[in-house]
Amino acid sequence: MAIKKYKRDSIFADLGDFCYLSAKDAYIEITEWTNGDGYDIIINSFQCNTISLTRGEIKAIIKLTKLLNKEEHLKTK
């Protein structure tokens, strides 16, 4: 049996710094996959959720969110 030990890059923040709707002591933690192709994202607010996304999926979310925000901005003018 082969056993490997890895050190993975991870970052942590209080979710309250980003979202006023978050629960007290809520946090977000993002850990890069060992192969570097994506991330595990833990969001612990009212419940604990783990999401695994590739770098491409995250790029798509960011681009689509920006487009939605841009369209909302144009509607308010």
Order of alpha helices (4+ residues) and beta strands (2+ residues): beta-beta-beta-beta-alpha
